[in-house]
């Protein structure tokens, strides 16, 4: 799905907020909403965006396109785990949160090596941010939280000696009261 008009306003505010930060490269999930957010950042800087499937949202398998109540009715045990133990959940017929963690963390480490000493902006989705938050805080899968981040918020992770360290966790003050939080599905 594309960004809504509100999503475009949020992305524009985020792009403006990032104007004061150095950005050497922009990577984005190739899915539309993340890509459209990255475009607003790139356009202000004259940078190109590099599409990277490692930063896609979790593949929801049989849950794709379903509503919460439909998922909970058709796949009650998988959905219960998703709601209560997110780090250990698997979307029925889809990807596990562990698989998301592994692909995102590996790509973040690869980019940190490639862009040593530089700043890379990554436009991605809630689950990739949630897993990197847990990794950077040393919490592993058990620490993957279903809370936040707000859409178009800014999370900053510093790669120090190959280890991610949380600097900013889901900052949304620049969104001027237009905060929306994705649901955990």
C-alpha positions in Angstrom: 0.0 0.0 0.0 1.0 3.6 -0.6 1.4 6.2 2.1 -1.8 8.0 3.0 -2.0 11.8 2.8 -1.1 11.7 6.6 1.8 9.4 5.9 3.2 11.8 3.3 3.0 14.7 5.8 4.7 12.5 8.4 7.5 11.6 5.9 8.0 15.2 4.9 8.3 16.2 8.6 10.9 13.4 9.1 12.8 14.5 6.0 13.0 18.1 7.4 14.0 16.8 10.8 16.9 14.8 9.3 18.2 17.9 7.4 20.4 18.7 10.3 22.0 15.2 10.3 24.7 14.0 8.0 23.6 11.3 5.7 26.0 9.6 3.3 23.7 7.0 1.8 20.1 6.1 1.9 18.8 2.5 1.9 15.2 1.5 1.8 12.9 -1.5 1.8 11.5 -1.8 -1.7 8.0 -1.8 -0.3 6.0 1.3 -1.2 5.6 3.1 2.2 9.2 2.9 3.2 10.3 3.8 -0.3 8.1 6.8 -0.4 9.4 8.0 2.9 13.0 7.5 1.7 12.2 9.5 -1.4 11.3 12.6 0.7 14.7 12.3 2.5 16.6 11.7 -0.7 15.0 14.5 -2.7 16.0 17.1 -0.1 19.6 15.9 -0.3 20.0 15.0 -4.0 20.9 11.4 -3.0 19.8 8.2 -4.7 18.0 5.4 -2.8 19.4 1.9 -2.8 16.6 -0.7 -2.6 17.3 -3.5 -0.1 14.9 -6.4 0.5 16.6 -7.1 3.8 14.7 -4.2 5.2 11.3 -5.4 4.2 8.5 -5.9 6.8 8.0 -9.4 8.0 6.4 -11.7 5.4 3.1 -12.6 7.0 2.4 -15.7 4.9 -1.2 -16.8 5.2 -2.0 -13.7 7.2 -1.3 -11.3 4.3 -4.3 -9.1 3.7 -6.3 -10.5 6.6 -7.8 -8.5 9.5 -6.8 -9.2 13.1 -10.1 -10.9 14.0 -9.8 -13.2 11.0 -6.2 -14.2 11.9 -7.1 -14.8 15.6 -10.1 -17.0 14.5 -8.3 -19.0 11.8 -4.8 -19.3 13.5 -5.5 -18.8 17.2 -2.3 -20.4 18.6 0.1 -18.6 16.1 -1.8 -15.3 16.7 -1.6 -15.7 20.5 2.1 -16.2 20.3 2.4 -13.1 18.0 0.5 -11.0 20.5 2.2 -12.3 23.7 5.7 -13.6 22.7 6.5 -11.6 19.6 10.2 -12.5 19.5 9.3 -16.2 19.2 6.4 -15.8 16.8 6.0 -17.1 13.3 3.4 -15.8 10.9 1.5 -18.9 9.7 3.1 -19.9 6.4 5.4 -16.9 6.5 8.4 -15.6 8.2 9.4 -15.8 11.9 10.6 -12.8 13.9 13.9 -14.7 14.3 14.3 -14.7 10.5 13.6 -11.0 10.4 16.2 -10.4 13.1 18.8 -12.5 11.3 18.3 -10.8 7.9 18.1 -7.3 9.3 21.1 -7.6 11.7 23.3 -9.2 9.0 22.5 -6.3 6.6 23.1 -3.6 9.2 26.5 -5.2 10.0 27.3 -5.4 6.3 26.4 -1.8 5.7 28.3 -0.6 8.8 31.4 -2.3 7.4 30.9 -0.8 4.0 30.2 2.7 5.3 32.6 2.7 8.2 32.6 6.2 9.8 29.7 7.4 7.7 26.0 7.7 8.3 23.5 5.5 6.5 19.8 6.3 6.6 17.5 3.2 6.4 13.8 3.5 5.7 12.1 0.4 6.9 9.1 -1.0 8.8 8.1 -1.7 12.4 9.3 -5.3 12.8 12.8 -4.6 11.5 13.1 -1.6 13.9 11.7 -3.7 16.8 14.3 -6.4 16.2 17.2 -4.0 15.9 16.1 -2.2 19.0 16.2 -5.6 20.9 19.6 -6.4 19.5 21.1 -3.0 20.3 19.8 -3.2 23.8 21.3 -6.8 24.2 17.8 -8.3 24.8 17.7 -10.8 22.0 14.5 -12.4 20.8 12.9 -12.3 24.2 13.2 -8.5 24.2 11.4 -7.9 20.9 8.6 -5.6 21.9 5.3 -5.2 20.2 5.3 -1.5 21.2 6.0 1.2 18.7 7.8 2.6 16.9 5.6 5.5 15.7 5.3 5.8 11.9 8.0 8.2 10.5 9.8 8.2 13.9 13.6 8.3 14.0 15.7 5.5 15.6 19.5 6.0 15.6 21.8 3.0 16.1 25.5 3.5 16.3 27.7 0.6 15.2 30.6 0.5 17.6 33.1 -2.2 16.9 30.5 -4.2 15.0 28.1 -4.0 17.9 24.9 -2.0 17.5 24.2 0.6 20.3 20.9 2.4 20.7 21.4 6.2 20.5 17.8 7.4 19.8 14.8 5.1 20.2 11.8 6.1 18.1 12.0 9.9 18.4 8.7 11.4 17.1 8.8 15.0 18.5 9.2 16.4 15.0 5.8 15.0 13.9 3.9 17.9 15.5 1.1 15.8 17.0 0.6 13.6 13.9 1.8 10.5 15.6 0.4 7.1 14.5 1.6 3.8 15.8 1.4 0.6 13.7 -0.5 -2.3 15.1 1.3 -5.5 15.9 0.3 -7.4 12.8 
